[in-house]
């Protein structure tokens, strides 16, 4: 995994059209090759003159960003490292035909929310509640504990000491070409391409795993 400066845009782990008909090929091209690429370019630019920051991993940069405010790069690093982190997590959480939820995470979801369907309702409500641009996340910080949160813009759960398990990008660029303004339709389609295997790994490891 490309965790340190100089950051590169690692390829998607599937073809651009692999998520059709739920998420369209053109959206995936633009989302990965332009939106994510821009965050990568801007993060590299923010770090290029500062060798001490180049030694920090992507996660370390996110955690250090508030301390960098006096240097004048704190906001730029937070926004762009967040953009890289969140998009890598989002893309790695998708799979061409989706996968079945099983194992420890299935048990924890049943235990916390009553059933997978009830969890989906709660998660969808959260994703719909994001005003403007942001994400909905399923997170954890200890075994058996799950928490649904939303973040604005490119903020990340790891700065709240929460480990991401699952996320949906609800910036309009993630769905506008296919679903227009209908975020609910995009969320319904997104369930069909969720990579539950990755989510289970993230839940079990309690660390980010966009490898
Ligand atoms: Mn996005």
Boltz pocket constraint, residues with backbone or C-beta under 6 A from the ligand:
constraints:
  - pocket:
      binder: B
      contacts: [[A, 31], [A, 35], [A, 87], [A, 169], [A, 171], [A, 173], [A, 174]]
      max_distance: 6.0
